[in-house]
């Protein structure tokens, strides 16, 4: 077993020394190590300048995007400007084949290629090359929920595994966000948007300036969103023992389940607006400094999320807020015509607050709080309140001769991650991760003794807490390399590998082999074999280590065949077939492991096909794609009775009766998805008409789960029939349209309609964990409203 580390060590000094030395070394190389004509970017030709550091997504060495060893969807700033989307999740659901997202109590959960979980920790989000995932608990959350997107130049969505290039966690996909620059957007720009029903008002301002010795780009936005109380359908049960009473109803409609209104949907955290600020400075030919600050809220209604009477009026009880800042210093040094070195140094911090107000367990009514639990500032009312800090350095050496058949890259990354109290808080009133099996500072914490939190070590009836004082930390190291070999003028092999080591894990290895064959000009067939890994979240790593449990990584093995063709300047095609084998891990507090441990859940095999077609002319764009994902098998790990992944291997208990295996499909997935979008320029480009439509059907896993419960003794036949009457898990089709008036070269005005219900009432289903004691398990949905809104943009 691995020994528990000393939590009081402070390697900050060592890491800062490494970073300072690296910065000094890079300056020294610039000054002494290379011919001055090669080190000066402004002395290079236009073609050479455009080649510096420009690589296709999902690779370190390849510049031809048609030869990318992965399937990638690129969403441009032009797409963002004309598409009615509340946030990046909406954008991806419109443009990315098969991608969908579902509601959950901790926020929306996205899925790609059948990979979805109760937390978005199987995806990575990068901003200008810097990873912004929340290391503990939440994973890919930052940037995805912001309502203002005018600072984004493009979004690259890598579908499928990408750990070999981007790091552990890229099991399901990677979202690369690239911000705008001064060269692309010089001068001042003002803009804003209004979303009806959500009562959302946002405005932004940006400024770009290009001079001979520097480039400057700045951006600032504020968005206020009240949110809505949606039509929320839910199934739930009451009682503490069989026979139970079941309710199936719309919440807040005066029905039998609850007269209370649903919790707010997509509103601001305690009326605090979303703010985003960005600063980008390029100087001394090859240096760049950028800084970013962003906030976002996560009020996502799920299951029986209703308001409660507090001080005589209904109020929300669960709200989440994520705030973060990122500082980055980059250097792109041209050593000579064949070699370059990119160095990046970063400092970031994230503040997480997830209020889950707790009732006084001794109270006879749920309408009164413990007198000590008064308000949003009390730690007892929070499931999570903490901050993360990261100090990081990255170095990437590239060998890219223009006249040779071999290219290579070798890199090293190091980061020092710390869990600390929330911004402006101390360890006793601002440090808590989790409730019943959680992390607090110790007996001096304000959360200590809270029955729903953690009051006694190893007492299952009260809870278990892990004392960490002022927090805990970990160091991550990574070595990454890629070799690009041109075997013949038409055949290329790309060999990639990445080794990662965390303080609480053994070495993790992510390899990839890609064979790329050119069939004709701009037509390629690509075969990829790879493995992606994911380690537990930082809190899970720490708790497992304290429990002396080995931190096994999640693994996804993949085989993929991709056909890509650019037929001419108008037509392009892409089709792919993939097979995945996913050895999943997840949080597990009861299934035969030490309390609070993260453990293997089971093995999932999937097969999928994606097909895309795009036609583009000067005044017209049309795109269509289709995705099919089919589960081949799901096998639970030893000692695991049930999971929300699938009911095909299931032996769990729900509300007092046994639910057995049924079917062979994913529970939280639509096996079929078709997406269509178009842009049409009219009246000599004075008007742009945009339309898109997304269709999801084949929720077979959900249906099989419902059938499994219906077959069980004691099932509520009336409740199941009511669900069927609502066409639960049927076809869902929605559309969006917009009309943009280009007043002149300096002004645009757009009106739009979002979420037009073509078929299926705009149901946004809730993610089912498969383990909750409700019936049927989390069969709930939000019927999202159709919304009319407008945007404006002025440039000068």
C-alpha positions in Angstrom: 0.0 0.0 0.0 1.1 3.5 -0.6 2.1 5.6 2.4 0.1 8.7 3.2 2.1 11.7 2.3 3.1 14.5 4.6 0.4 17.1 4.0 2.4 19.9 5.5 5.2 20.0 2.9 5.4 23.2 0.9 7.1 22.8 -2.5 6.0 26.2 -3.7 9.5 27.6 -3.2 11.0 24.8 -5.3 8.5 25.2 -8.1 8.9 29.0 -8.2 12.6 28.5 -8.5 12.1 26.1 -11.4 9.8 28.5 -13.2 12.1 31.5 -12.6 15.1 29.5 -13.8 13.1 28.4 -16.9 12.1 31.9 -17.7 15.7 33.1 -17.3 16.9 30.3 -19.5 14.5 31.1 -22.2 15.6 34.7 -22.2 19.2 33.6 -22.4 18.5 31.4 -25.4 16.8 34.3 -27.1 19.8 36.5 -26.5 22.7 34.0 -27.0 21.7 30.7 -28.4 20.5 31.3 -32.0 21.2 33.3 -35.0 19.4 36.7 -34.7 17.9 36.4 -38.2 16.1 33.2 -37.1 15.0 34.3 -33.7 13.2 37.4 -35.0 9.7 36.5 -36.1 9.3 39.8 -38.0 12.3 38.9 -40.2 10.6 35.8 -41.5 8.5 35.5 -44.7 4.7 35.5 -44.5 4.6 31.8 -45.2 7.1 31.1 -42.5 5.3 33.4 -40.0 2.0 31.6 -40.6 3.7 28.3 -40.0 5.1 29.1 -36.6 3.4 27.1 -33.9 0.3 26.4 -36.1 -0.7 22.7 -35.8 -3.9 20.8 -36.5 -6.0 19.8 -33.4 -5.2 16.6 -31.5 -1.6 16.4 -32.7 1.8 18.0 -31.8 3.5 17.7 -35.2 0.9 17.7 -38.1 -0.1 20.9 -39.8 -2.5 19.5 -42.5 -5.9 19.6 -40.8 -7.1 16.9 -43.2 -4.5 14.5 -41.7 -5.6 15.1 -38.1 -5.6 11.8 -36.2 -9.0 12.4 -34.7 -12.5 13.7 -35.6 -12.7 17.4 -34.9 -15.6 19.9 -35.2 -14.6 23.6 -35.5 -17.2 26.2 -34.5 -16.1 29.7 -35.8 -16.8 33.1 -34.4 -19.1 33.6 -37.5 -21.1 30.5 -36.4 -21.3 31.8 -32.8 -22.5 35.2 -34.0 -25.5 33.9 -36.0 -26.5 30.9 -33.8 -29.1 31.3 -31.0 -27.2 29.5 -28.2 -27.2 30.4 -24.5 -23.7 29.0 -24.0 -21.1 26.7 -25.4 -23.0 23.6 -24.4 -25.9 24.8 -26.7 -23.4 25.5 -29.5 -21.9 22.0 -29.3 -25.3 20.3 -29.2 -26.1 22.1 -32.5 -22.9 21.5 -34.4 -21.1 18.5 -32.9 -22.3 15.1 -34.2 -24.1 13.1 -31.5 -23.3 15.5 -28.6 -26.0 16.1 -26.1 -26.3 17.2 -22.5 -28.6 16.4 -19.6 -29.5 18.1 -16.4 -28.1 17.1 -13.0 -28.1 18.5 -9.5 -24.5 19.7 -9.8 -25.0 21.2 -13.3 -25.4 20.0 -16.9 -23.7 16.8 -17.9 -22.4 16.6 -21.5 -21.8 13.4 -23.5 -20.1 12.5 -26.7 -20.0 9.1 -28.4 -22.0 7.5 -25.5 -19.6 8.7 -22.8 -21.5 10.6 -20.1 -21.4 10.5 -16.3 -22.9 12.2 -13.3 -20.0 14.7 -13.4 -18.2 16.1 -16.5 -14.8 14.8 -15.5 -14.4 12.7 -18.6 -13.8 15.8 -20.7 -11.2 18.5 -20.8 -11.6 22.2 -21.5 -8.7 24.3 -22.6 -8.5 28.1 -23.2 -5.7 29.2 -25.5 -3.9 26.0 -24.7 -4.3 26.2 -20.9 -6.4 23.6 -19.1 -9.2 25.1 -17.0 -10.8 21.9 -15.6 -11.7 22.0 -12.0 -9.4 19.4 -10.5 -11.7 18.4 -7.7 -15.3 17.1 -8.1 -16.5 19.1 -11.1 -14.2 18.6 -14.0 -15.1 20.4 -17.2 -17.3 23.1 -15.9 -15.6 26.5 -16.4 -16.4 28.5 -19.6 -19.2 26.1 -20.8 -22.1 28.0 -19.1 -21.2 31.6 -19.9 -23.9 33.5 -21.8 -21.6 36.0 -23.5 -19.3 34.4 -26.2 -18.2 37.4 -28.3 -14.5 37.1 -27.1 -14.2 33.6 -28.7 -12.5 33.2 -32.1 -13.2 29.5 -32.5 -13.9 26.3 -30.6 -12.3 23.0 -31.6 -14.2 20.0 -30.3 -12.1 16.8 -30.4 -14.6 14.0 -30.4 -13.5 10.9 -28.6 -10.3 10.2 -26.5 -7.5 12.7 -26.5 -5.4 12.1 -23.4 -2.3 11.4 -25.4 -2.2 15.1 -26.6 -4.1 17.0 -23.9 -3.6 15.0 -20.7 -5.5 12.7 -18.3 -9.3 13.1 -18.4 -9.9 13.3 -22.1 -11.9 10.1 -22.2 -14.9 11.5 -24.0 -13.6 14.5 -25.7 -11.7 17.8 -25.6 -13.1 21.4 -26.0 -10.4 23.8 -27.1 -11.4 27.5 -26.9 -9.3 30.1 -28.6 -9.9 33.8 -27.9 -9.8 36.7 -30.4 -6.7 38.8 -31.1 -6.0 42.4 -31.9 -5.1 41.6 -35.5 -8.4 39.9 -36.1 -10.5 42.5 -34.3 -8.8 45.9 -34.2 -10.6 49.0 -32.9 -13.6 49.3 -30.5 -16.5 46.9 -30.6 -19.7 47.1 -28.5 -22.4 44.5 -28.4 -25.1 42.9 -26.3 -28.0 40.5 -26.2 -31.5 40.1 -24.6 -33.2 36.8 -24.0 -36.9 36.9 -23.4 -38.5 34.7 -20.7 -35.0 34.2 -19.0 -34.9 38.0 -18.6 -31.2 37.9 -19.5 -29.5 41.1 -20.5 -25.8 41.2 -21.4 -23.4 43.7 -22.9 -19.7 43.7 -23.8 -17.0 45.9 -25.0 -13.7 45.0 -26.7 -10.7 46.9 -28.0 -7.8 45.8 -30.3 -4.7 47.8 -31.2 -1.8 46.7 -33.4 1.5 48.6 -33.3 5.0 47.8 -34.6 6.3 46.5 -31.2 3.2 45.2 -29.6 -0.4 44.0 -30.0 -3.1 44.6 -27.4 -6.6 43.1 -27.1 -9.0 43.6 -24.2 -12.6 42.5 -23.6 -15.1 42.9 -20.8 -18.7 41.7 -20.4 -21.5 41.6 -17.9 -24.6 39.4 -18.1 -27.6 39.5 -15.7 -30.0 36.5 -16.0 -33.1 36.1 -13.8 -33.9 32.6 -15.1 -37.2 30.9 -15.2 -39.4 28.5 -13.3 -39.8 25.8 -16.0 -42.4 23.1 -16.6 -40.7 20.3 -14.6 -42.0 16.8 -14.7 -40.9 14.4 -12.0 -41.6 11.0 -10.5 -40.9 10.6 -6.8 -42.0 8.5 -3.8 -42.7 9.2 -0.1 -42.4 7.1 3.0 -39.5 5.4 4.7 -40.6 1.8 4.2 -42.8 -0.3 1.8 -45.5 0.1 0.7 -44.5 3.4 -0.7 -46.6 6.1 -2.2 -45.6 7.3 -5.7 -46.2 10.6 -7.3 -45.9 11.4 -11.0 -46.7 15.0 -11.8 -45.6 18.4 -13.0 -44.2 20.3 -10.0 -45.8 23.5 -8.8 -49.0 22.9 -10.8 -51.2 22.1 -7.8 -51.0 18.4 -8.3 -50.6 15.6 -5.8 -46.8 15.7 -5.7 -46.0 19.2 -4.6 -47.6 22.6 -4.9 -44.2 24.3 -4.5 -42.8 25.9 -7.7 -39.7 24.4 -9.4 -36.3 25.7 -8.5 -35.0 28.5 -10.7 -33.6 27.3 -14.1 -30.5 28.9 -15.5 -30.5 32.0 -13.2 -27.7 33.8 -11.7 -26.1 32.7 -8.4 -27.9 34.9 -5.7 -28.5 37.5 -8.4 -24.8 38.0 -9.0 -24.1 38.7 -12.7 -21.8 36.7 -14.9 -18.6 38.7 -15.6 -15.9 38.0 -18.1 -12.7 40.0 -18.6 -9.7 39.2 -20.9 -6.4 40.9 -21.6 -4.0 39.8 -24.3 -0.6 41.5 -25.0 2.0 40.3 -27.5 5.4 41.9 -27.4 9.1 41.6 -28.2 8.3 39.6 -31.3 7.8 36.2 -29.6 6.3 36.9 -26.1 2.7 36.9 -25.1 1.1 37.6 -21.8 -2.6 37.1 -21.2 -5.0 37.2 -18.3 -8.6 36.1 -17.9 -11.3 36.3 -15.3 -14.7 34.6 -15.6 -17.7 33.8 -13.5 -20.7 31.5 -14.3 -23.7 30.1 -12.5 -25.2 26.6 -12.5 -28.8 26.6 -11.6 -30.0 23.5 -13.4 -33.2 22.0 -12.2 -33.3 18.2 -11.8 -35.6 15.6 -10.3 -37.6 17.0 -7.4 -35.8 20.4 -7.2 -38.5 22.7 -5.8 -38.3 25.9 -3.8 -39.0 25.8 -0.1 -40.7 28.2 2.2 -38.1 30.2 4.1 -39.2 33.1 6.2 -42.6 32.9 4.7 -41.8 32.9 1.0 -40.5 30.4 -1.5 -36.8 30.5 -2.2 -34.2 28.4 -4.0 -32.1 26.0 -1.9 -29.4 24.9 -4.3 -27.3 27.3 -6.3 -23.7 27.0 -7.7 -21.1 29.5 -8.7 -17.7 29.1 -10.3 -15.2 31.9 -10.6 -11.7 31.7 -11.9 -8.7 33.7 -13.1 -5.8 32.6 -15.3 -2.5 34.3 -15.8 -0.2 33.0 -18.6 3.2 34.0 -20.0 4.2 32.4 -23.3 7.3 32.4 -25.4 7.7 31.1 -28.9 11.4 30.8 -29.7 12.7 30.0 -33.1 16.0 28.2 -32.5 16.8 27.7 -36.2 15.0 26.8 -39.3 14.3 23.3 -38.1 13.7 23.7 -34.3 11.5 25.8 -32.1 10.7 25.9 -28.4 7.5 27.0 -26.8 7.4 27.8 -23.1 4.3 28.6 -21.1 4.1 29.6 -17.4 0.8 29.8 -15.6 -0.9 30.8 -12.4 -4.6 30.2 -12.0 -7.2 29.9 -9.2 -10.9 28.8 -9.1 -13.4 29.6 -6.4 -16.3 27.0 -6.1 -19.5 27.5 -4.1 -22.3 25.0 -4.2 -25.0 25.8 -1.7 -27.1 22.9 -0.6 -29.0 24.3 2.4 -29.5 21.7 5.1 -32.6 21.4 7.2 -32.5 21.0 11.0 -32.9 17.2 11.4 -34.5 17.7 14.8 -37.2 20.0 13.4 -40.7 18.6 12.9 -41.2 20.6 9.7 -38.9 21.1 6.7 -39.9 24.8 6.8 -37.5 25.7 9.5 -33.8 25.9 9.6 -31.4 25.2 12.5 -30.9 28.6 14.0 -27.2 28.3 13.2 -27.9 27.6 9.5 -29.1 31.0 8.6 -28.1 32.1 5.2 -25.8 31.6 2.3 -22.6 32.4 4.3 -22.9 29.4 6.7 -20.7 26.5 5.8 -23.3 24.0 7.0 -25.5 25.0 4.1 -22.8 24.2 1.5 -22.0 20.8 -0.1 -18.9 22.4 -1.6 -17.0 25.6 -0.8 -13.3 25.8 -1.5 -10.7 27.2 -4.0 -8.1 25.6 -6.2 -4.7 27.1 -7.1 -2.4 25.9 -9.8 1.2 26.9 -10.6 2.3 25.4 -13.9 5.0 25.3 -16.5 5.1 23.7 -20.0 7.9 23.3 -22.5 7.4 21.9 -26.0 10.4 21.4 -28.3 9.5 20.9 -32.0 11.5 19.5 -34.8 9.9 20.4 -38.2 12.2 20.5 -41.1 10.4 21.5 -44.3 12.5 19.2 -46.6 12.6 16.0 -44.5 10.2 13.2 -44.0 10.3 13.2 -40.2 8.9 15.6 -37.7 8.9 15.3 -33.9 7.9 17.0 -30.7 9.0 16.4 -27.1 7.5 18.2 -24.1 7.5 18.4 -20.3 4.8 19.7 -18.1 4.7 20.3 -14.3 2.0 21.7 -12.1 1.5 22.2 -8.4 -2.2 22.0 -7.4 -3.5 23.2 -4.1 -6.9 22.9 -2.4 -7.5 25.8 -0.1 -10.4 27.7 1.5 -12.7 29.7 -0.7 -11.6 33.2 -1.7 -11.9 35.5 1.3 -12.6 32.7 3.7 -10.5 30.8 6.2 -10.2 27.1 6.8 -13.0 26.9 9.3 -15.7 28.9 7.4 -14.7 28.3 3.8 -13.3 24.8 3.3 -15.7 21.9 2.6 -15.7 19.2 -0.2 -18.7 16.9 0.0 -21.2 16.3 2.8 -21.6 12.8 4.3 -18.2 11.6 3.0 -16.4 14.8 2.8 -13.4 16.9 3.5 -13.3 19.7 6.1 -10.5 21.4 8.1 -11.2 19.4 11.3 -13.2 19.7 14.6 -12.8 23.5 14.5 -14.8 23.7 11.2 -18.2 25.4 11.2 -19.5 22.2 9.4 -18.3 19.9 12.2 -21.2 18.1 13.9 -23.7 18.8 11.2 -25.6 15.5 10.9 -25.9 15.6 7.2 -22.3 16.4 6.9 -19.4 14.9 8.8 -19.3 14.9 12.5 -17.4 11.7 13.6 -14.7 9.7 12.0 -15.8 6.3 10.7 -19.4 6.6 11.9 -21.7 5.6 9.1 -24.8 6.9 10.8 -23.4 10.4 11.1 -20.8 10.6 8.4 -17.1 10.5 7.8 -14.9 13.5 7.4 -11.3 13.7 6.4 -9.5 16.6 8.3 -7.1 18.6 6.1 -6.4 21.7 8.1 -5.8 24.5 5.6 -6.1 22.1 2.7 -4.0 19.6 0.7 -1.9 19.6 -2.5 -0.4 17.4 -5.2 2.3 17.7 -7.9 1.8 16.5 -11.4 4.5 15.7 -13.9 4.1 14.8 -17.6 6.3 13.8 -20.5 4.8 13.9 -23.9 6.2 13.0 -27.3 5.2 12.5 -30.9 7.0 11.2 -34.0 5.6 11.9 -37.5 7.1 9.7 -40.2 6.3 10.1 -43.9 6.9 6.5 -45.1 6.0 7.3 -48.7 4.6 10.5 -50.3 1.1 9.2 -49.6 1.6 7.3 -46.3 2.2 8.8 -42.9 2.6 7.2 -39.5 2.1 9.2 -36.3 3.3 7.7 -33.0 2.3 9.5 -29.8 2.8 8.8 -26.2 2.3 10.6 -22.8 3.4 9.7 -19.3 1.7 11.3 -16.3 2.6 11.0 -12.6 0.5 12.5 -9.8 1.5 12.5 -6.1 -1.3 10.0 -5.4 -1.0 7.7 -8.5 1.4 5.4 -10.2 2.6 6.4 -13.7 -0.2 6.7 -16.2 0.5 5.9 -19.9 -1.5 7.1 -22.9 -0.3 5.8 -26.3 -1.6 6.3 -29.9 -0.8 4.9 -33.3 -2.2 6.6 -36.4 -1.8 5.4 -40.0 -2.8 8.0 -42.5 -3.1 7.1 -46.2 -3.7 9.7 -48.9 -6.1 8.2 -51.5 -6.2 11.2 -53.8 -5.5 14.9 -53.4 -7.3 16.1 -50.2 -8.7 12.6 -49.6 -7.5 10.6 -46.7 -8.2 7.3 -44.9 -7.0 7.3 -41.3 -6.7 4.3 -38.8 -6.1 5.1 -35.1 -5.4 2.8 -32.2 -5.1 4.4 -28.8 -5.7 4.5 -25.1 -6.8 7.4 -23.0 -6.7 7.5 -19.2 -8.4 9.4 -16.5 -7.4 9.6 -12.9 -9.8 10.3 -10.1 -10.7 13.8 -9.1 -8.3 15.5 -6.7 -10.6 15.0 -3.7 -11.1 11.3 -4.6 -7.4 10.8 -5.0 -6.8 12.2 -1.6 -9.5 10.2 0.2 -8.4 7.0 -1.5 -4.9 7.7 -0.4 -6.0 8.3 3.2 -8.0 5.1 3.0 -4.9 3.2 1.7 -6.8 2.4 -1.5 -4.9 2.2 -4.8 -6.0 4.9 -7.2 -6.6 2.9 -10.3 -7.1 5.0 -13.5 -10.0 4.8 -15.8 -9.0 3.5 -19.2 -10.6 3.8 -22.6 -9.2 1.7 -25.5 -10.3 2.8 -29.0 -10.1 1.7 -32.6 -11.2 4.2 -35.2 -11.4 4.4 -38.9 -11.9 7.9 -40.4 -12.5 8.9 -44.0 -12.0 12.6 -44.9 -12.4 14.3 -48.2 -12.4 17.8 -49.5 -14.0 17.3 -52.9 -13.5 20.9 -54.1 -13.8 24.4 -52.7 -17.5 23.8 -51.9 -17.9 20.2 -50.8 -16.3 18.3 -47.9 -17.2 14.9 -46.3 -16.1 13.0 -43.2 -17.2 9.6 -41.9 -15.9 7.6 -39.0 -16.5 4.3 -37.3 -15.2 3.6 -33.8 -15.1 0.9 -31.2 -14.5 1.8 -27.5 -13.8 -0.3 -24.5 -14.1 1.8 -21.3 -13.0 0.5 -17.9 -15.0 3.0 -15.9 -14.4 4.2 -12.4 -16.7 6.3 -10.2 -17.4 7.5 -6.7 -18.5 4.6 -4.4 -19.2 4.9 -0.8 -21.0 1.6 -0.1 -20.1 -1.1 -2.6 -17.6 -3.1 -0.6 -14.9 -0.4 -0.5 -13.7 1.8 2.4 -16.3 4.5 3.0 -15.8 7.3 0.6 -13.6 5.5 -1.9 -13.6 5.8 -5.7 -13.7 2.4 -7.3 -14.0 0.5 -10.6 -17.6 0.4 -11.8 -17.5 -1.9 -14.8 -16.5 -2.4 -18.4 -18.4 -0.8 -21.3 -18.0 -1.7 -25.0 -19.5 0.7 -27.6 -19.6 0.9 -31.3 -20.5 4.0 -33.3 -20.7 5.6 -36.7 -20.6 9.3 -37.5 -21.2 10.9 -41.0 -20.8 14.6 -41.9 -21.4 16.6 -45.1 -20.8 20.3 -45.7 -21.5 22.4 -48.7 -20.2 26.0 -48.7 -20.4 28.8 -51.2 -19.9 32.5 -50.8 -23.5 33.1 -50.0 -24.7 29.7 -48.8 -23.7 27.1 -46.2 -25.4 23.8 -45.5 -24.2 21.2 -43.1 -25.7 17.9 -42.0 -24.5 15.1 -39.7 -25.7 11.9 -38.2 -24.5 9.8 -35.3 -25.3 6.2 -34.2 -24.0 4.8 -31.0 -24.8 1.3 -29.8 -23.7 -0.4 -26.6 -22.2 -3.8 -27.3 -21.9 -4.9 -23.7 -21.8 -3.6 -20.1 -20.4 -5.7 -17.3 -20.4 -4.5 -13.7 -17.3 -4.8 -11.6 -17.2 -7.3 -8.7 -19.2 -6.1 -5.8 -21.0 -3.4 -7.7 -24.8 -4.1 -7.8 -26.0 -1.4 -10.1 -25.0 1.7 -12.1 -26.6 4.4 -14.2 -24.5 3.4 -17.2 -26.9 0.6 -18.3 -29.6 -1.7 -17.1 -28.1 -4.6 -19.2 -26.2 -5.7 -16.1 -28.2 -4.6 -13.1 -29.1 -6.2 -9.8 -30.1 -3.3 -7.7 -32.9 -2.5 -5.3 -35.2 0.4 -5.9 -37.8 1.5 -3.3 -37.9 -1.9 -1.7 -38.1 -4.3 -4.6 -35.4 -5.9 -6.8 -34.8 -4.6 -10.4 -33.1 -7.1 -12.6 -31.1 -6.7 -15.9 -32.9 -5.8 -19.0 -31.9 -4.9 -22.6 -28.5 -4.0 -23.9 -28.4 -0.2 -24.3 -27.0 2.9 -22.6 -29.3 4.5 -20.0 -28.5 8.1 -20.5 -28.2 8.3 -24.2 -30.0 8.7 -27.5 -28.7 6.1 -29.9 -29.6 8.2 -32.9 -28.9 11.9 -33.5 -29.3 14.0 -36.7 -28.3 17.6 -37.0 -28.8 20.1 -39.8 -27.8 23.8 -40.1 -27.7 26.4 -42.8 -26.7 30.0 -43.4 -28.1 32.0 -46.4 -26.9 35.5 -47.4 -29.6 37.6 -49.0 -29.9 41.1 -50.6 -26.2 41.3 -51.5 -25.2 40.1 -48.0 -27.3 42.7 -46.2 -29.3 39.9 -44.6 -28.1 36.5 -43.2 -30.7 33.9 -42.4 -29.6 31.1 -40.1 -31.5 27.9 -39.2 -30.6 24.7 -37.4 -32.4 21.6 -36.2 -31.4 18.8 -33.8 -33.2 15.5 -33.6 -32.6 12.9 -30.9 -34.3 9.5 -30.7 -33.7 5.9 -29.7 -33.5 6.4 -25.9 -33.5 2.6 -25.7 -31.6 2.3 -22.4 -34.0 4.6 -20.6 -36.9 2.5 -22.0 -35.3 -0.8 -20.9 -34.8 0.6 -17.4 -38.5 1.6 -17.2 -39.4 -1.9 -18.4 -37.2 -3.5 -15.8 -38.9 -1.6 -13.0 -42.3 -2.4 -14.5 -41.5 -6.1 -14.3 -40.5 -5.9 -10.7 -42.9 -6.9 -7.9 -44.5 -3.9 -6.4 -44.2 -1.7 -9.4 -46.5 1.3 -9.8 -48.3 0.5 -13.0 -50.3 3.7 -13.0 -47.2 5.8 -12.8 -45.5 3.9 -15.6 -48.6 4.3 -17.7 -48.7 8.1 -17.1 -45.0 8.3 -18.2 -46.0 6.5 -21.4 -48.9 8.8 -22.0 -46.4 11.7 -21.9 -44.4 10.0 -24.7 -41.4 9.7 -22.4 -38.1 8.8 -24.2 -39.7 9.4 -27.6 -38.4 11.5 -30.5 -37.1 15.0 -29.5 -36.7 17.6 -32.3 -36.0 21.3 -31.7 -35.0 24.1 -34.0 -33.5 27.6 -33.9 -33.7 30.4 -36.4 -32.1 33.9 -36.6 -32.2 36.8 -39.0 -29.2 39.2 -39.0 -29.3 42.6 -40.6 -25.9 43.9 -41.6 -26.7 47.6 -41.4 -23.3 48.5 -42.7 -19.7 47.4 -42.2 -19.8 48.7 -38.7 -23.1 47.4 -37.3 -25.1 44.2 -37.1 -28.6 43.6 -35.6 -30.1 40.1 -35.1 -33.4 38.7 -33.9 -33.7 35.1 -33.1 -36.0 32.3 -31.8 -34.5 29.5 -29.8 -35.9 26.1 -28.9 -38.8 25.9 -31.4 -40.6 22.7 -30.4 -40.8 20.7 -33.7 -41.6 17.4 -31.9 -41.5 16.2 -28.3 -42.1 19.3 -26.1 -38.4 20.3 -25.8 -37.7 17.7 -23.1 -34.3 18.1 -21.4 -33.9 14.9 -19.5 -32.2 14.5 -16.2 -29.1 12.3 -15.9 -29.9 9.0 -14.1 -27.3 7.6 -11.7 -29.2 4.3 -11.5 -28.7 4.2 -7.7 -31.2 6.7 -6.2 -34.1 5.5 -4.1 -36.8 7.0 -6.2 -39.2 5.5 -8.7 -38.6 5.3 -11.6 -35.1 6.5 -10.9 -34.9 10.1 -11.9 -37.5 9.9 -14.6 -37.7 13.7 -14.9 -37.3 16.4 -17.5 -37.5 20.1 -18.0 -39.6 21.4 -20.9 -37.4 24.2 -22.1 -39.4 27.2 -23.4 -39.3 28.7 -26.8 -37.4 32.1 -26.4 -37.4 35.2 -28.6 -34.4 37.5 -28.3 -32.1 40.0 -30.0 -28.4 40.9 -30.3 -26.5 44.0 -31.5 -22.9 44.7 -32.5 -21.2 48.0 -33.4 -17.6 48.4 -34.5 -15.5 51.5 -35.1 
